[in-house]
Amino acid sequence: MSISEIQKQLNLTNYLNQQATVCVFLGLKESLIDQVQQLATQTFKLTFKNSNKKIILHTKASNPQITGNQFEKDYMIAQKLSGANLPVPKTLFYCEDQSIIGVPFYATEYVEGRLFNDQRLLSVSPAEKRLLFKEVTKALAHLHSISLNYLGLGELESQTSHYQTLNKKLYNLYKLHETKISKNVEDLLYWLQINSPMKSELDNLCLVHGDFSLSKVVFHPTEPKVLAILDWQQAQLGNAFIDLASFVAPYYIPFENGQYHVEGWLGIEQIAGQPNLQEVISAYFTTRSSQSIPDIRYQIIMAILKQSIEQQILYKQTQDEKYQKNSHFLSKAGYELILQMTEGDPYGIKMRATNDGQLWSNWPISERCKSYYYRIKDFLKDEVFPKEKAILDKVRAIPKTLQNKAIIDIEELQTKAKSVGLWNLFISDPMYGKGLTNLEYVFLSELMGLSYIAHEIFNCYAPDTGNIKLLIAYGTQYQKEKYLRPLLEGECKSFFAMSEKNVSSSNPNNLECTITPCEGGFILNGSKYFISSASDERTIFGIVIGKSTQTMSNPNESQSMVIVDMKNPKVKIGKQFGSFGFFDIPHGYSEIEFDNVFIPQENLLGSLGGAFKMAQDRLQIGRLHNCVRQIGQTRRCLDLMMSRSEQRTIFKQKLKDNAAFQERLGDLEIAFQSCRLLSLNAGLLLDSAGSSHLHTFMAISECKAHTPKACQYIIDQCIQAFGAEGVTEEQPLAIAFRFARAIRFIDEPCEVHLKQVSRFAYGNHLFNDLNNAQGYGLAKL
């Protein structure tokens, strides 16, 4: 409803003159409306020609789905608060007659007095400020002491507003309006979740203002007396301490000198003459007859986080960069408070990291990465390992249809992992992931590798990981919204189709599948072989690479990539293959037939003829990730073998005490550590030199050439130590052995990379200036 619509309603004046409360308030028998000013969407201020007093009209939204019965409750609460002697604008009347202005409305007094913003507050003396803050705090305590029965909400008295529920609401609000992964916000959400405070009697469920600050209070023109608390639009049932925390939060937000448009006093409290924080909080609890002052910093962190998320919402709505900066500024302030509370150790990892000094050594790993490491470790211990055997029994099942159903147990674990922020850890781009370095992810991925199913649980599972990276790097906005977003959220699966049965597919020039340009798009023909996840019923699309031109003048520009929707009837999923009898349900390995499949132009990924470079970018990181995952599985096998050796007795001695076993274990451990160091070196070079540097190529090739074969040998020896049990499904050894054997040809055969390492070695040799030094080279006969 617009201002003009109100002004046109001449009967509004007549209606006001019939209300005795209005006439008494204005001191008139008959009033004449002078001006109507809109203050908010549904709020208007009325001034009168024959009175200096003003009234406020609160109108109901015309769409009943928006407000429901909330409007009537708002009036009732305002009426009750006024009757409880709480300083609020007094209600004058409620009108249900929609013929007056078109919607129901109610009126309250307009309270004249002083309002203080930050600038005006600076001119107030410290002594008066203390009195102002004390009066405001007492009014807030009075509000929180009002019985829900008195407010007509007695049926809700028994309910509690658990902090876990409040944190869940904040998390959902953040994810709904997420524009960029905020490290601080995610860390705040996780810390709040694992540090819920004990319930306090004074932290009761009550009516809360919802947006309380000094600027919402009208003071007496000359005295430090509260006349009215304004802006009750966000009033709701909530926790008393959070409302108090919203009021005192500026004490923990740094003063930003107008840079972020955020209210904060930290650092200038004495200069600005702000009252002592403990005095303000003490006044609140004294008013509530409390003998002690609880620590409400947890609630203050929640209040700051809420402000940060609200700024993020504004950024998403307006795309104004200042709101994003505000959000980051606030979330950083909240995290600084956590560091202060925990002495710089918010997740209790310092002692664990110190004890694991050999693990971390001097690798450039952030404290944030270490916190993820121990969080993953705890999640594996508490959630994954207890259920792993039952899940693996389902993974090993033989498929009975062409499409496999998801394993519910894994999806439940995914939901838990996502809720605690252990999600998309492999993405280094902070716009989409956690912003960890490649080296940091090597540490995390190795840990996840301890369980065959862990990478999927944390949404770090191929082929989705490679497809996500392709879409981030080369996808259009349309492709990111349609295909990338659901992958990031774990709402679907995808496949990557490169391998073909009849050709050596590690060389894209050998591919026979064709992507022929046509009007409006492309025609895809051919078949792909041993494609992971194609038979998963959750898979909604795949990325297919094929030849888009037969001209071989530049072979590296003859291939393209397209995104294929699985709903296309001309995409046929063939039989599923087992790997040594292992079908890896629900993902599976399938043959796919593309029979004249039309691909619209908007589904071309990257540029036409650009698939070779894109594939190399994808496969290079994929090779490292597969090796690191295998290293984690191999560590598990070694641990199992050592546990076995402590229990097994041969020739009247424990196996672990047998000299031959000890010698074998020493060799295996050294072989394992060599694999591990190769992967860490590759991750470090990816970060320091970049993915296109020659030394990075060499490091990843060394890792790919050596790790699979070495790990296969180590696992084979572990199986040998177990005897017959080692080849059964009672232990995870067999599944680790299968994977080790498979990655010897996945993402190119190891032999290709041995050849590459040989070339790199000769290249380094040619540039070694010591070769010509006297006495260094071959002896001259």
Stockholm file with secondary structure:
# STOCKHOLM 1.0

chainA/1-781         MSISEIQKQLNLTNYLNQQATVCVFLGLKESLIDQVQQLATQTFKLTFKNSNKKIILHTKASNPQITGNQFEKDYMIAQKLSGANLPVPKTLFYCEDQSIIGVPFYATEYVEGRLFNDQRLLSVSPAEKRLLFKEVTKALAHLHSISLNYLGLGELESQTSHYQTLNKKLYNLYKLHETKISKNVEDLLYWLQINSPMKSELDNLCLVHGDFSLSKVVFHPTEPKVLAILDWQQAQLGNAFIDLASFVAPYYIPFENGQYHVEGWLGIEQIAGQPNLQEVISAYFTTRSSQSIPDIRYQIIMAILKQSIEQQILYKQTQDEKYQKNSHFLSKAGYELILQMTEGDPYGIKMRATNDGQLWSNWPISERCKSYYYRIKDFLKDEVFPKEKAILDKVRAIPKTLQNKAIIDIEELQTKAKSVGLWNLFISDPMYGKGLTNLEYVFLSELMGLSYIAHEIFNCYAPDTGNIKLLIAYGTQYQKEKYLRPLLEGECKSFFAMSEKNVSSSNPNNLECTITPCEGGFILNGSKYFISSASDERTIFGIVIGKSTQTMSNPNESQSMVIVDMKNPKVKIGKQFGSFGFFDIPHGYSEIEFDNVFIPQENLLGSLGGAFKMAQDRLQIGRLHNCVRQIGQTRRCLDLMMSRSEQRTIFKQKLKDNAAFQERLGDLEIAFQSCRLLSLNAGLLLDSAGSSHLHTFMAISECKAHTPKACQYIIDQCIQAFGAEGVTEEQPLAIAFRFARAIRFIDEPCEVHLKQVSRFAYGNHLFNDLNNAQGYGLAKL
#=GR chainA/1-781 SS CCHHHHHHCTHHHHHHHTCHHHHHHHTCSSCCEEEEEEEETTEEEEEETTEEEEEEEEECCSCHHHHTTHHHHHHHHHHHHHHTTCSSCCEEEEECCTTTTSSCEEEEECCCSBCCCHHHHTTSCHHHHHHHHHHHHHHHHHHHHSCTTTTTCGGGTTCCCCHHHHHHHHHHHHHHTCSSCCHHHHHHHHHHHHTCCCCCTTSCEEEECSSCCGGGEEECSSSSCEEEECCCTTCEEEEHHHHHHHHHGGGGSBCCTTSSCCCCCBTCHHHHTCCCHHHHHHHHHHHTTCSSCCCCHHHHHHHHHHHHHHHHHHHHHHCCHHHHHHHHHHHHHHHHHHHHHTTTCTTSCHHHHHHTHHHHTTCCCCHHHHHHHHHHHHHIIIIIHHHHHHHHHHHTCCCCSSSBCCCHHHHHHHHHHHHTTCCCTTCCCTTTSCCCCHHHHHHHHHHHTTSTTHHHHTTCCTTHHHHHHHHHHHCCHHHIIIIIHHHHHTSCEEEEECCCTTSCTTSGGGCCCEEEEETTEEEEEEEEEEEETTTBTTEEEEEEEEESCCCCSSGGGSEEEEEEETTCTTEEEEEEECBTTBCCTTTCEEEEEEEEEEEEGGGEESSTTCHHHHHHHHHHHHHHHHHHHHHHHHHHHHHHHHHHHHHCEETTEEGGGCHHHHHHHHHHHHHHHHHHHHHHHHHHHHHHTCTTSHHHHHHHHHHHHHHHHHHHHHHHHHHHHHGGGGGSTTSTHHHHHHHHHHTTTTTSCHHHHHHHHHHHHHHHHHTCGGGGSTTTSCCCC
#=GC SS_cons         CCHHHHHHCTHHHHHHHTCHHHHHHHTCSSCCEEEEEEEETTEEEEEETTEEEEEEEEECCSCHHHHTTHHHHHHHHHHHHHHTTCSSCCEEEEECCTTTTSSCEEEEECCCSBCCCHHHHTTSCHHHHHHHHHHHHHHHHHHHHSCTTTTTCGGGTTCCCCHHHHHHHHHHHHHHTCSSCCHHHHHHHHHHHHTCCCCCTTSCEEEECSSCCGGGEEECSSSSCEEEECCCTTCEEEEHHHHHHHHHGGGGSBCCTTSSCCCCCBTCHHHHTCCCHHHHHHHHHHHTTCSSCCCCHHHHHHHHHHHHHHHHHHHHHHCCHHHHHHHHHHHHHHHHHHHHHTTTCTTSCHHHHHHTHHHHTTCCCCHHHHHHHHHHHHHIIIIIHHHHHHHHHHHTCCCCSSSBCCCHHHHHHHHHHHHTTCCCTTCCCTTTSCCCCHHHHHHHHHHHTTSTTHHHHTTCCTTHHHHHHHHHHHCCHHHIIIIIHHHHHTSCEEEEECCCTTSCTTSGGGCCCEEEEETTEEEEEEEEEEEETTTBTTEEEEEEEEESCCCCSSGGGSEEEEEEETTCTTEEEEEEECBTTBCCTTTCEEEEEEEEEEEEGGGEESSTTCHHHHHHHHHHHHHHHHHHHHHHHHHHHHHHHHHHHHHCEETTEEGGGCHHHHHHHHHHHHHHHHHHHHHHHHHHHHHHTCTTSHHHHHHHHHHHHHHHHHHHHHHHHHHHHHGGGGGSTTSTHHHHHHHHHHTTTTTSCHHHHHHHHHHHHHHHHHTCGGGGSTTTSCCCC
//
